Structure formats: structure tokens, C-alpha cells
Amino acid sequence: MKQSSTLNLSVLMPHPLEGVEDLLIRRDLAYDRPIDDEIVAETAGQWNTLKLWYRWEESLGVLVMTCAMESKTPTAQRTRLYPLLAAMNEKLWLGHFDVSSEDGVVMFRYSLMLREGEEASPHLLEALLDVAVTECDRAYPALQAVLWGSKPVEEALSMALFETCGEA
């Protein structure tokens, strides 16, 4: 009887978070790896400090990146925030915005499927981080306008989509 041999790709391939670690080191960002499948770090955004969280979900073959803004939305004001997040998500090509039901933190999320031994290139990981930071920087003024300035969603959305050219 012939025995089947299965190739264990996890032994041959580097852990998906090793590329993330390399990126964070290149960017000179402090990070922590509390468990093998998770990395937490911080980076400076235009408006506030952004918390980065990377998680490898081996059973799904998915690398999840979360970029959270440094502000919490009070429970009573979250209903005003949801229409803005939905409108912003309609405009995104990659990822989506979400708000934590536990503490009201607004975050940008992106999931990258890496199945059957695929690796995320350094350029891809860098681009995903850049997209997350850019989108959080664009969204922050609109979120503040809705939450604290009582602006209508349409007006706040136009703030998020406004592109500046040059410097004053």
C-alpha cells in the first residue's frame, strides 16, 4: 500500500507576519508581537496617532490589517456616525471603515487572502499600510464634523473627499 505524502507549506513558507515585521522595522515603527499570529504597532497620522493591528488567521488563510483612530465614539452618537461610514465605504476601492461595538473606536480594515503558500510582497504590505493611513487621514475631519460639529453627512463627506493641491 502506497502512503500519501502531503507537503506542509507552513514549514517551507515564512510566517505571513514576518513581512509585516520587516515593514515596521523599515519604517522605524515600534511594535509588539504578543502572540505568534498578531502584531500591534502605532504610526503617526496627520490628525492623530493610528493604532495598527495585524492578525494572521491561518484557518482562513487571511491576513487582517486594522488601522484604528485614536478617538472613541460615545454610544449615544454612533447612530449619527453610521450613515457617514456607509457613504465613505461606498467610495473606497480597498478595505472598509467600521466602528467597534465595544468601545466606539473607528477603524479602517483590510483582509488579504494568502492561500496555498502565497506570500504578500513587501511592496504590497507597504501599499496597504499607506492606503490605511491615507484613508484614516481623509476620514478624520469628516468624522469630527459629524460627531462634534453636528454637520450633515453630505457636508462631512465632501470634506473627506476634498483633495488639496500644493501648499499654502
N, C-alpha and C positions, 0 to 999 in steps of 0.2 A: 504494500500500500504506500502510495506516494504522499509525503507530507507537504502541505501547502506552506509556503513561506510568505509572510506578509512583511512588507517594508515599513518600518516605523519612521515616518518622516520627521516626527518631533525630535528624534535623536540626531538626525542629519541636519536639520534646519536650525538656525539660531532662533531664540525666543523672539516673537514679534516686538516685544518692548525693548529689546536691545537697540534697535534702530531709533526708538524714541529717546532712550538714554543718550545715544550718540548726538542726536539733535540738540537736546537740552545742554549737553556739555559744550557743543559748538557755539550755542547761543549764550553761554556762560550763565545759565539759569540754575539756581539751586533747586534740588528735587529730592524726593524721598521715595523709596520703594518699600512700603511697609510689608507687602507680600509679593511673591514672585510674579503674580499676574496684575499688578497695579502700580502705577506711578502717579505721584502728586507733585505739582510744582506751581510756581507763580511767575507771571510776567507782567510787565508794565503795559497798560493800555493807555490810550490818550486821556481818558477821564478818570480811570481808577485802576487798581490792581486786579488782574484777572487770575482766577484760580484754575489751573489746568488739572485734569484728571484723565488718565488713560487706563483702560481696563481691557485685558485680553480675555475673551470668552471662548475658551478652547472648544467647548462642546458645540458652539455655533460657528466657529472659525471667523470670529468678528473682533476687530479692534475698535473699541468705542473711545471717542475723544469727547470730553466735555470741557467747555470753557465758560466758567461762571463769573458773573459780575459781582462786585463787592457791595451789593445792596440787597436788602431784604424787603419784600413787598408785604405790607400788612394784609392780613386775611381779608379785612373789610374792603380793601382797594383792589383785590385781584380780579374781581369781575370787570373793572374798568380796563384792566391790562390785557385780558384775553382777546378782545377784538383787534387790538394793535398787534399782538403776537401773530394772530392768524393772518392779518394783512401783510405783515413783514414776511412771514413764511411763504406766502404766495409769490413773493418777488425773489426768493432765494433759488439758486440753481443747485447749491450743495448745502446739506445739513438743514437744521431747523432750530427755532427758538422754542424754549419750554420754560415753565416755571415750576419749581419744586413745590409739591403739595405739603411737604413737611415744614419748610422754613421760608418759602416765598422767594428763594433765590432765582433770578433769571439767568438762564444759561443757553449757550449755543451747543448743539450736539451734532456729531457726525459719526456714523458707523461705517467701517471699511471691512468688506468681506475679504478674507485671506484664506482661501480653501486649498486643499491638496498641495501644500508646500509652497504656496505663493508667498512672496515677501513684499513688503512696502518699501519702495526705494527711498533713499534719503531725500531726494527731490520731492517726492510725493508727500512724505511726512512734513517737510518744511512748508510746502504749499498749503497743506491742511491747517497747520498752525497759523500761517499768515491769513488764511481765509477766516478762521475763527476770530482772531484778534481784530481784523478789519471789520467784520460784521458786528462784533460787540461794540467797537468804537462808533460805528454808524448808528447803532440802535440806542445807545445810552441816552443821548439827548431827547430822543422821542419818548423813551420810557419815562424819563424825568418830567417831560412836558405833560404827559397823561396823568402820571401819579401825583405830582406835586403842583403842577401848573394848571390842572383841570382843563387842558386843551382837548379839543375833539380829536378823535383818532385820525381823521383825514389830514388835519393840520400837522399833527405829530408825525404821521407817515411821510409827509412831504419834507419834514426836517431830516428824517433818516435817509431819504433818497437824494437829498441835495448834495451835489458834488461841487467842491470848491476847486478853483483853478488858480494857481500861482500863490503868492504870499502878499500880505498887506504890509 
